[in-house]
Amino acid sequence: AEEAAEGGEAEAEEEKEDPGPGHPGVHRDMAELLLEQWGDCEKVFEEEVRLSMRGLRREERDVINYVATCRQAFVEFLRRQDGKQKLVHAFQVEFNAVDMELRALDQTKGHLHCLADDLRDALWTKCDEGRDAAEQERVSVVEDTFVGDHVRALASLLASLVHQESVRFQTTACIARDWYKGVAGADLDDEVPEPHNALTTFTEAIEAAPEGEVEEGSVLKPSDVGSLEALKSCIADAIERLCVTPPPPGGAGGA
């Protein structure tokens, strides 16, 4: 009976220390911990990417609606009534109301000249009003911040996607490193290297160069170009830090 009890205890200890089939050197608890970390990483990544993609769809919808509104407003602006035809018609009615025999009189001629001068002044007034309205429309288009606001919003959303992909990559790399160290029986690192933060790079790039060089004919402002250049710097920095290009084979540079 004692031998059977000892044998049962030994089997229980073996089952307790069983690292899991097919993974020698990695304890089951460690494997479950790494699996839990990877699951949390994927969950956070999925939630953050959903938020960013929702923001991109919202930006797309806003831009489509804005373009449609601008087109409709421009068509209405071109088709607006300026009232000049009514002035000409009223002049014609009043001119034609004068009898043909009276038109030869000097007084009648003076009256008709006064009507023509009044028509000329009224038409010039309407032209000036149309010019002022067109200038106001031009100024409102130039000062409209819609494009700049949404360019900066898009740059921030894309930088957020780069950041989430960077965090996911670094977390997965740490999990893979710990796993293979466990398989090899090596000690795990006590200190974890500071992760690369793409959003910090994006923010610092904007603060360092808030304005960029605008190309001739571009509708973007210097601050908008600065946001795009900051996004470009963010992506380039992430690629440089995280994407490791394997060295060429040893014989590639030989004779």
DODODREN-790058 format. One record per residue (C-alpha): x, y, z; residue number from 1. Coordinates in Angstrom, 1 decimal. Example, Ala and Ser with C-alpha at 12.3 -4.5 7.8 and 13.67 -1.06 7.14 Angstrom:
2
R     c1     c2     c3 resi
R   12.3   -4.5    7.8    1
R   13.7   -1.1    7.1    2
//
This chain:
255
R     c1     c2     c3 resi
R    0.0    0.0    0.0    1
R    2.9    2.3    0.9    2
R    4.6    1.6   -2.5    3
R    1.3    2.4   -4.3    4
R    1.0    5.7   -2.4    5
R    4.5    6.6   -3.2    6
R    4.0    5.7   -6.9    7
R    0.8    7.9   -7.0    8
R    2.7   10.9   -5.5    9
R    5.5   10.5   -8.0   10
R    3.0   10.4  -10.9   11
R    1.2   13.5   -9.4   12
R    4.6   15.4   -9.3   13
R    5.4   14.4  -12.8   14
R    2.0   15.6  -14.0   15
R    2.5   18.9  -12.1   16
R    5.9   19.5  -13.7   17
R    4.7   18.4  -17.1   18
R    5.7   21.3  -19.4   19
R    3.2   20.3  -22.0   20
R    3.5   17.9  -25.0   21
R    5.6   19.0  -27.9   22
R    7.2   22.0  -26.1   23
R   10.2   20.7  -24.1   24
R   11.8   23.3  -21.8   25
R    8.8   25.6  -21.6   26
R    6.7   25.3  -18.5   27
R    2.9   25.2  -19.0   28
R    2.5   28.3  -16.8   29
R    4.9   30.2  -18.9   30
R    3.2   29.1  -22.1   31
R   -0.2   30.2  -20.8   32
R    1.2   33.5  -19.6   33
R    2.7   34.2  -23.1   34
R   -0.5   33.2  -24.7   35
R   -2.5   35.5  -22.5   36
R   -0.1   38.4  -23.3   37
R   -0.5   37.7  -27.0   38
R   -4.3   37.6  -26.7   39
R   -4.4   40.9  -24.8   40
R   -2.1   42.5  -27.4   41
R   -4.3   41.3  -30.3   42
R   -7.5   42.5  -28.5   43
R   -6.1   46.0  -27.9   44
R   -4.7   46.1  -31.5   45
R   -8.1   45.1  -32.9   46
R  -10.0   47.7  -30.8   47
R   -7.6   50.6  -31.6   48
R   -7.5   49.7  -35.4   49
R  -11.3   49.7  -35.4   50
R  -11.4   53.1  -33.9   51
R   -8.9   54.4  -36.4   52
R  -10.7   52.8  -39.4   53
R  -14.0   54.3  -38.1   54
R  -12.3   57.7  -38.1   55
R  -11.0   57.2  -41.7   56
R  -14.5   56.3  -42.9   57
R  -15.9   59.3  -41.1   58
R  -13.3   61.5  -42.8   59
R  -14.2   60.0  -46.2   60
R  -17.9   60.6  -45.6   61
R  -17.2   64.2  -44.6   62
R  -15.0   64.9  -47.6   63
R  -17.6   63.5  -50.0   64
R  -20.4   65.6  -48.5   65
R  -18.1   68.7  -48.5   66
R  -17.3   68.3  -52.2   67
R  -20.9   67.8  -53.1   68
R  -21.9   70.9  -51.1   69
R  -19.2   72.9  -52.8   70
R  -20.3   71.9  -56.2   71
R  -23.9   72.7  -55.5   72
R  -23.0   76.0  -54.0   73
R  -20.9   76.9  -57.0   74
R  -23.6   76.0  -59.5   75
R  -26.1   78.2  -57.5   76
R  -23.5   81.0  -57.4   77
R  -23.2   80.9  -61.2   78
R  -26.9   80.8  -61.8   79
R  -27.8   83.6  -59.4   80
R  -29.9   86.4  -60.7   81
R  -28.2   89.8  -60.8   82
R  -31.2   91.9  -61.7   83
R  -29.6   93.6  -64.7   84
R  -32.1   92.3  -67.2   85
R  -34.9   93.8  -65.2   86
R  -33.3   97.2  -65.4   87
R  -32.8   96.9  -69.2   88
R  -36.4   95.8  -69.6   89
R  -37.8   98.7  -67.5   90
R  -35.7  101.1  -69.6   91
R  -37.0   99.7  -72.8   92
R  -40.6  100.0  -71.6   93
R  -40.1  103.6  -70.6   94
R  -38.2  104.4  -73.8   95
R  -40.8  102.8  -76.0   96
R  -43.6  104.6  -74.2   97
R  -42.4  108.0  -75.6   98
R  -44.2  108.9  -78.8   99
R  -42.2  108.9  -82.0  100
R  -43.2  112.5  -82.8  101
R  -42.0  113.7  -79.4  102
R  -38.6  112.1  -79.7  103
R  -37.5  114.8  -82.1  104
R  -38.0  117.5  -79.4  105
R  -34.9  118.7  -77.5  106
R  -36.6  118.3  -74.2  107
R  -37.6  114.7  -75.0  108
R  -34.0  114.0  -76.2  109
R  -32.7  115.3  -72.9  110
R  -35.1  113.1  -71.0  111
R  -34.1  110.0  -72.9  112
R  -30.4  110.8  -72.4  113
R  -31.2  111.0  -68.6  114
R  -32.9  107.6  -68.8  115
R  -29.8  106.1  -70.5  116
R  -27.5  107.6  -68.0  117
R  -29.6  106.3  -65.1  118
R  -29.5  102.8  -66.8  119
R  -25.8  103.0  -67.2  120
R  -25.3  103.9  -63.5  121
R  -27.7  101.2  -62.3  122
R  -25.9   98.6  -64.5  123
R  -22.5   99.7  -63.1  124
R  -23.9   99.4  -59.6  125
R  -25.0   95.9  -60.3  126
R  -21.6   95.0  -61.7  127
R  -19.9   96.4  -58.7  128
R  -22.2   94.4  -56.4  129
R  -21.5   91.2  -58.4  130
R  -17.7   91.9  -58.2  131
R  -17.9   92.4  -54.5  132
R  -19.9   89.2  -54.1  133
R  -17.4   87.2  -56.2  134
R  -14.5   88.6  -54.1  135
R  -16.3   87.6  -50.9  136
R  -16.8   84.2  -52.3  137
R  -13.1   83.9  -53.3  138
R  -12.0   85.0  -49.8  139
R  -14.3   82.5  -48.1  140
R  -12.9   79.7  -50.3  141
R   -9.3   80.8  -49.5  142
R   -9.9   81.1  -45.8  143
R  -11.8   77.9  -45.5  144
R  -10.0   75.5  -43.2  145
R  -11.8   72.3  -44.1  146
R   -9.0   70.9  -46.2  147
R   -6.3   71.7  -43.6  148
R   -8.3   70.4  -40.7  149
R   -9.0   67.1  -42.4  150
R   -5.5   66.7  -43.7  151
R   -4.2   67.0  -40.1  152
R   -7.0   64.6  -38.9  153
R   -6.0   62.0  -41.6  154
R   -2.4   62.4  -40.7  155
R   -3.1   61.7  -37.0  156
R   -5.3   58.7  -37.8  157
R   -2.6   57.2  -40.0  158
R    0.0   57.9  -37.4  159
R   -2.2   56.1  -34.9  160
R   -2.4   53.1  -37.2  161
R    1.4   53.1  -37.5  162
R    1.7   53.2  -33.8  163
R   -0.7   50.3  -33.2  164
R    1.1   48.2  -35.7  165
R    4.4   49.1  -34.1  166
R    3.2   48.2  -30.6  167
R    1.8   44.9  -31.9  168
R    5.1   44.1  -33.7  169
R    7.2   44.8  -30.6  170
R    4.9   42.9  -28.3  171
R    4.9   39.9  -30.6  172
R    8.7   40.0  -30.9  173
R    9.1   40.1  -27.1  174
R    6.7   37.1  -26.7  175
R    8.5   35.2  -29.4  176
R   11.9   36.0  -27.8  177
R   10.8   34.8  -24.4  178
R    9.3   31.7  -25.9  179
R   12.4   30.6  -27.7  180
R   14.6   31.5  -24.7  181
R   12.3   29.2  -22.7  182
R   12.7   26.5  -25.3  183
R   16.5   26.9  -25.1  184
R   16.5   26.9  -21.3  185
R   18.0   30.4  -21.2  186
R   17.2   33.1  -18.6  187
R   14.7   35.7  -19.5  188
R   15.7   39.3  -19.7  189
R   15.2   41.2  -16.5  190
R   14.8   44.5  -18.3  191
R   12.6   45.0  -21.3  192
R   13.8   47.5  -23.8  193
R   11.8   50.7  -24.1  194
R    9.2   50.3  -26.9  195
R    9.2   52.6  -29.8  196
R    6.3   55.1  -29.7  197
R    5.3   56.2  -33.2  198
R    2.9   58.8  -31.9  199
R    5.7   60.5  -29.9  200
R    7.8   60.6  -33.1  201
R    4.8   62.1  -35.0  202
R    4.2   64.8  -32.3  203
R    7.9   65.7  -32.0  204
R    8.2   66.0  -35.8  205
R    5.3   68.5  -35.8  206
R    6.7   70.5  -33.0  207
R   10.2   70.5  -34.6  208
R    8.9   71.7  -38.0  209
R    5.2   72.8  -37.7  210
R    5.3   74.3  -41.3  211
R    6.5   72.8  -44.5  212
R    7.3   74.1  -48.0  213
R    4.2   74.5  -50.1  214
R    4.4   73.8  -53.8  215
R    3.2   76.3  -56.3  216
R   -0.5   76.0  -57.0  217
R   -1.2   73.8  -54.0  218
R   -4.3   74.3  -51.9  219
R   -2.5   73.2  -48.8  220
R   -1.1   75.6  -46.2  221
R    2.4   75.3  -44.6  222
R    0.9   73.8  -41.5  223
R   -0.9   71.1  -43.5  224
R    2.4   70.2  -45.3  225
R    4.1   70.1  -41.9  226
R    1.6   67.5  -40.8  227
R    2.2   65.3  -43.9  228
R    5.9   65.6  -43.5  229
R    5.6   64.6  -39.8  230
R    3.6   61.5  -40.9  231
R    6.3   60.7  -43.4  232
R    8.9   61.0  -40.7  233
R    6.9   58.8  -38.4  234
R    6.6   56.0  -40.9  235
R   10.3   56.2  -41.9  236
R   11.4   56.1  -38.3  237
R    9.2   53.1  -37.6  238
R   10.6   51.3  -40.6  239
R   14.2   52.1  -39.6  240
R   13.7   51.0  -36.0  241
R   11.6   47.9  -36.4  242
R   12.3   46.5  -39.8  243
R   15.7   44.7  -39.7  244
R   17.2   43.8  -43.1  245
R   19.2   40.6  -42.9  246
R   22.9   41.0  -43.8  247
R   24.0   39.6  -47.1  248
R   25.5   36.1  -47.2  249
R   29.1   35.9  -46.2  250
R   30.3   35.1  -49.7  251
R   28.2   37.9  -51.4  252
R   30.9   40.5  -50.9  253
R   33.8   38.2  -51.5  254
R   35.9   37.6  -54.6  255
//
